[in-house]
Amino acid sequence: MKRTLNAIAFLCFVAFSLSLFAESGVKPATIDIAAIQDASTLETKVLQEWQPVAKLKGVKQKLVEITVCEWWPGQKVRLPVTFCAPESSALCTNVIVGNMGLASKPAVPSGAMLELLTQHGVGVVLVGMGTIDAMEPKGELHLGMKQHLLDSKDARYTPAWIWGMSDMRGLTAAIAESSVFQPKKVLATGGSKRGVGAAVCGIHDSRFTAIMPVVAPILGNPGSAYVRGSFLQKEDAMNIEFLNQISPGSNPLGLPATARQSLEEREERRLDQAITIQQALAAGWTEEEMRQMNDEAWNLCKIAKHLDRVRNKGLEYFYHVGTNDNVCPSLMDLGRIHPEFPLYILPGGQHGGPTTSGFTLQTPTQPEADENFYAFARHHFFNDRSIPPTPKVKSEFDAATNKLKVTITVAPGQKITRQSLSWCENRHPPYTLAAEYDAWQSREIQASPTNTHIEWIQVPSSANSIDFISTHTSIGNEIPFHFSSPYQRWRR
């Protein structure tokens, strides 16, 4: 973070002096579906033939290495892929595409994915995925990616493109194992970068019939500006101030002394997959091109930009996110523009990362995430339960009592076992570090004889805004599912 933020004021002045009217050379990332589905270019290397999984009765697996693509002339990207299937000779017509580490060793699924494999015969394809700097050639691939992006202004040379390609090519490799996999339904899932990959699959590849990304962007760009320093100057300044409040020993924020170093190291890792305004200026980019690339770097995976496409092809999708995650910064806009969007929002939920950062509610590791994946898969593959429609919510402020009246309406016929209203006063802006630590309050929603519930929030005189959501748990066929209302904000 230090190397990015210290020179912001000077660099932004330089950037803003560039012409707004220069013709942009930015090229949107494109996906060649025919090339992705061509198994002849996989150059598959078998690292372990099909064999039973030790200590996992009834499951077999195979480990291969495949070519994802030639990212630029002379630079192939190759990744390990583990196939898991029941030992029986039955074909896997239901398939999950998930992820594993980059090490060339067999992996096995866990949690809900493992249960779906062992108890329901669902095939599992685990594709090696990591940050670009960790991919082979380690420490070099991300540098080549950034240089090709700077030279070409082609959004193909961005993480979202290669992550999505990786999962799609993993499915191509699985289909080539025709004696085991003959998929009719394919569900992609993953968290963070792996959620980005899953989203790209569902949006652009018709072989995928469902996706459930976790802590992945829906509408807004994740993290910070892809061209660091070209946008979000106010937020960057707030982040410097935030970090300066964290020093060894006690601090007014109540965070551990390790939080500052942890957050700075996180930004350094993210910067390895982005470019800076210094680099863009040196390559002759205009301000408009920088702004366009901030969007184009992620447009492939932002499903809200592609809703007509995914609906027309019948893709089923559900997102699992947290309120305090800057990878999902536009939940309020999503709630306003697409209030019907199916998702679960964990109140106070953070993205994840080391405990040294002071994060105490990491969304992907909470039990709701695994339970939702299991329920969504049972729904998609077997129609074992339905997915509840997104509740409707509206609010009205009573100035006489300083109370906010919140009316929540859930679809009729739901067996609701738990529901809560959660709110946060005076939220910090998206893309700020402070927003990741905002405190939320929650209260159980009172039972009602109808499917409409009315709750009241006492609004302190110091509150200029109240952000709120409702969360609900329904039971269908003895399978729990967690879902949310759209994210809402009341302003004084």
SVG drawing of the C-alpha trace seen along z (x, -y; Angstrom):
<svg xmlns="http://www.w3.org/2000/svg" viewBox="-52 -19 61 69">
<polyline fill="none" stroke="black" stroke-width="0.4" points="0.0,0.0 2.9,-2.4 4.2,-2.3 0.8,-3.1 -0.5,-5.8 2.4,-8.0 2.5,-9.7 -1.2,-9.9 -1.6,-13.6 1.1,-14.4 0.3,-11.5 -3.5,-12.3 -2.7,-15.9 -0.6,-14.6 -3.3,-12.2 -6.1,-14.7 -4.1,-17.0 -4.4,-14.5 -7.1,-15.0 -10.6,-13.7 -11.3,-13.6 -8.5,-11.3 -9.8,-8.3 -9.7,-5.3 -7.7,-2.2 -9.1,0.0 -10.2,3.4 -12.9,5.4 -11.9,8.9 -13.4,11.5 -13.9,15.2 -13.6,17.7 -16.0,20.4 -15.1,22.7 -11.4,22.6 -12.3,23.2 -14.3,26.3 -11.6,27.7 -10.1,30.7 -7.4,31.2 -5.5,28.2 -5.5,29.3 -2.1,31.1 -3.2,33.2 -0.5,34.8 -1.6,37.5 0.0,37.2 -2.1,39.9 -4.4,42.3 -7.9,43.1 -7.5,44.9 -9.4,45.1 -9.0,42.3 -7.3,43.4 -9.5,43.1 -12.5,42.1 -14.5,45.2 -16.3,45.4 -14.5,42.4 -11.9,42.5 -9.8,39.7 -7.5,38.7 -4.9,35.9 -3.9,34.3 -2.2,31.1 -3.8,29.1 -3.1,26.2 -5.5,23.4 -4.4,21.2 -1.4,19.5 -1.9,16.2 0.5,14.4 3.0,15.8 5.3,18.3 3.6,18.2 1.3,21.1 -0.6,21.3 -0.9,24.8 -2.7,25.9 -3.4,29.1 -7.0,30.5 -8.3,33.2 -11.3,35.3 -13.4,37.0 -16.2,39.4 -18.0,42.4 -16.1,45.7 -19.2,47.2 -19.4,47.3 -22.4,44.9 -21.8,41.8 -21.7,38.4 -24.4,36.4 -24.3,33.8 -21.0,32.1 -19.5,29.4 -16.6,27.3 -14.7,26.0 -11.0,25.3 -7.9,26.6 -4.4,25.2 -1.7,24.8 0.3,27.8 0.4,30.8 -1.1,33.2 -4.6,34.8 -7.2,32.9 -10.4,34.0 -13.5,31.8 -14.8,31.1 -18.0,30.1 -21.1,29.9 -19.2,30.7 -17.9,33.9 -21.4,35.0 -22.8,34.3 -20.1,36.5 -20.4,39.4 -24.1,39.4 -25.6,38.1 -23.1,39.3 -22.2,35.8 -18.9,35.6 -16.4,33.0 -13.8,31.2 -11.2,29.2 -9.2,26.7 -5.9,25.3 -6.3,21.6 -4.4,18.9 -3.2,15.4 -1.4,14.6 1.9,14.0 1.8,17.6 1.1,19.2 3.9,20.7 6.3,19.2 6.0,18.1 6.9,14.5 7.0,13.8 3.5,14.5 1.9,11.5 4.7,9.2 4.1,10.4 0.3,10.0 0.7,6.4 3.2,5.6 1.0,7.0 -2.0,5.1 0.0,1.8 1.2,2.4 -2.1,3.6 -4.8,2.1 -6.6,5.4 -8.6,6.5 -7.8,10.1 -4.6,9.6 -6.4,9.4 -7.0,11.8 -10.8,12.2 -10.1,13.4 -7.6,16.1 -9.5,17.3 -12.7,17.8 -10.7,19.5 -9.2,21.9 -12.5,23.2 -14.0,23.5 -11.0,25.4 -11.2,27.6 -14.7,28.6 -13.4,29.3 -10.9,31.7 -13.6,33.4 -15.9,33.9 -12.9,35.6 -13.1,38.2 -16.3,39.5 -16.3,42.8 -16.8,41.0 -18.3,37.5 -21.2,36.8 -22.6,33.7 -26.2,32.5 -26.0,30.0 -22.9,28.2 -22.6,26.0 -19.6,23.7 -18.7,22.3 -15.9,20.7 -14.9,17.8 -13.2,14.5 -11.0,15.1 -12.6,18.5 -16.0,16.8 -14.9,14.5 -14.0,17.6 -17.3,19.2 -19.2,16.1 -17.3,15.8 -18.2,19.5 -21.9,19.0 -22.2,15.8 -20.3,16.8 -20.2,20.6 -23.6,22.3 -22.3,25.6 -22.6,24.2 -26.2,24.4 -25.7,22.8 -23.3,20.8 -23.0,19.9 -20.1,17.4 -19.1,16.4 -17.7,13.0 -17.5,12.1 -18.5,8.9 -22.0,8.5 -22.3,4.9 -19.4,2.7 -15.7,3.2 -14.0,5.2 -11.3,3.7 -9.9,0.5 -9.4,-1.0 -7.7,1.5 -5.4,-1.3 -4.3,-2.3 -4.4,-6.1 -6.6,-6.9 -9.8,-6.9 -11.1,-6.8 -8.7,-9.5 -10.9,-10.5 -11.2,-6.9 -7.4,-6.4 -6.8,-9.4 -9.3,-8.0 -7.4,-4.7 -4.1,-6.4 -5.7,-8.2 -7.2,-4.9 -3.9,-3.1 -2.1,-5.9 -4.5,-5.3 -3.2,-1.7 0.2,-1.5 1.9,1.1 0.0,1.5 -3.4,0.2 -5.3,-2.0 -8.7,-3.8 -10.1,-1.4 -9.6,1.6 -7.8,3.6 -4.8,5.8 -1.3,4.2 -0.8,6.6 -3.7,5.2 -1.7,2.4 1.0,4.7 -1.6,7.3 -3.7,4.7 -0.6,3.2 0.5,6.7 -2.9,7.5 -2.7,4.4 0.7,5.4 -0.7,8.8 -3.6,7.1 -1.3,4.7 0.6,7.6 -2.5,8.2 -3.2,4.6 -1.3,1.7 -0.5,-1.7 -1.1,-5.2 2.7,-5.6 2.8,-2.5 -0.2,-3.6 1.2,-7.2 4.6,-5.8 2.8,-3.6 1.0,-6.7 -2.5,-5.9 -5.0,-8.7 -7.2,-9.4 -10.2,-8.1 -8.4,-4.9 -7.5,-4.4 -11.1,-4.9 -12.4,-2.5 -9.9,0.2 -11.1,-0.1 -14.4,1.3 -13.2,3.5 -10.9,5.4 -13.9,6.8 -16.8,6.5 -16.5,10.2 -17.6,11.3 -20.1,8.7 -23.3,10.6 -25.5,7.5 -24.2,6.3 -25.2,9.5 -28.6,10.3 -30.5,10.4 -28.0,13.0 -28.0,15.3 -31.8,15.2 -32.3,15.9 -30.1,19.0 -31.8,20.2 -28.7,20.0 -29.6,20.4 -27.5,18.2 -27.3,17.3 -24.6,15.1 -23.4,15.3 -21.7,12.1 -21.0,9.9 -21.9,6.3 -18.4,5.3 -16.6,6.7 -15.1,4.2 -15.0,6.9 -18.8,6.5 -18.9,2.7 -22.2,1.9 -24.8,3.8 -26.9,0.6 -27.0,-0.1 -27.8,3.5 -30.7,3.3 -32.0,0.2 -31.6,1.3 -32.2,5.1 -34.2,5.6 -35.1,9.1 -31.5,10.3 -31.2,13.7 -28.5,13.5 -27.6,13.9 -25.9,11.0 -24.2,11.7 -24.6,8.7 -21.1,7.5 -19.6,10.2 -16.0,9.5 -14.1,10.9 -11.6,13.1 -7.9,13.1 -5.5,13.7 -6.7,13.2 -3.9,10.7 -6.1,8.2 -8.6,8.1 -11.4,9.6 -13.8,11.5 -16.6,12.5 -15.1,13.9 -18.1,14.6 -16.7,17.8 -16.0,19.7 -19.3,19.1 -21.6,22.2 -24.3,20.5 -22.0,20.5 -21.6,24.3 -25.2,24.8 -26.3,22.6 -24.1,24.4 -25.5,27.7 -29.1,26.5 -28.5,24.7 -26.9,27.8 -29.7,30.1 -32.2,27.7 -30.4,27.4 -29.4,31.0 -32.4,32.8 -35.1,30.2 -35.1,31.4 -36.2,27.9 -37.0,24.5 -35.0,21.3 -37.1,18.6 -37.8,15.4 -36.0,12.3 -38.2,10.6 -39.6,7.1 -38.7,4.3 -39.7,0.7 -39.1,-1.9 -40.8,-5.0 -39.3,-7.4 -41.5,-8.7 -39.9,-12.1 -42.1,-12.4 -40.5,-9.3 -37.2,-9.2 -38.0,-5.6 -37.6,-4.0 -40.5,-1.7 -39.3,1.3 -41.8,3.5 -40.6,6.8 -42.7,9.2 -41.6,12.7 -43.1,14.9 -46.1,17.0 -45.7,20.7 -42.2,20.5 -41.4,22.5 -39.3,19.8 -37.4,20.9 -35.3,17.9 -35.3,14.3 -33.6,11.1 -33.4,7.4 -29.8,6.0 -28.7,2.3 -25.7,0.1 -25.5,-3.6 -23.5,-6.1 -21.7,-3.5 -18.3,-4.5 -18.0,-4.8 -17.3,-1.7 -13.7,-1.1 -12.5,-2.4 -10.8,-0.2 -13.1,-1.6 -16.1,-0.1 -14.7,3.3 -14.9,2.9 -18.4,1.2 -20.4,2.6 -23.9,4.0 -26.8,4.5 -29.3,7.3 -32.7,8.2 -34.9,11.2 -37.9,10.4 -41.1,10.9 -43.5,13.6 -46.5,12.6 -49.6,14.5 -49.0,13.2 -46.0,13.1 -45.5,9.4 -43.5,8.2 -43.1,4.7 -40.0,3.8 -38.9,0.5 -35.3,-0.9 -34.7,-3.6 -32.6,-6.3 -30.2,-8.2 -29.9,-11.9 -26.3,-11.4 -27.3,-9.1 -27.5,-10.6 -28.1,-7.3 -29.2,-3.7 -28.3,-0.8 -30.4,2.3 -31.2,5.8 -33.3,8.7 -32.0,12.2 -34.1,15.4 -33.7,19.1 -36.3,21.4 -36.6,25.2 -37.5,27.2 -37.4,31.0 -35.5,30.7 -32.8,28.7 -32.1,25.1 -31.5,22.2 -30.4,18.7 -31.5,15.6 -31.8,11.9 -33.8,8.9 -32.2,6.3 -29.7,4.0 -31.3,0.7 -30.3,-2.7 -32.4,-5.4 -30.9,-9.0 -32.0,-11.7"/>
</svg>
